Amino acid sequence: MFPNGSGEFAADRNYPVTTEELIEEYGDRTLELQNGSETVGDVLARLESETFETPEDVRLALSCAVSNKAIGRVGYSDRDPTPLGSPYAPEPMSF
């Protein structure tokens, strides 16, 4: 999920576990992302309080709550044409 296995700490925990318990125990751990890093505490603080039943639940929550440091180009999609007037439109090129 995260480069260098930085999200694998979730497998080393007994479940169920709450968001608060994870922040207290693992909040200072660093998640390596494509364009930087964030701590587990910063990522989980973006979520509402929750009880996780499995390590996969934790990994999914982390992957959903990371910032845009985890993605390549913000607003980029190779599936749909860029809407007219979009601030993410590429610069026109002349060949």
Secondary structure by P-SEA (a helix, b strand, c coil): ccccccccccccccccccaaaaaaaccccccccccccccaaaaaaaccbbbbccaaaaaaaaaaccccccccccccccccccccccccccccccc
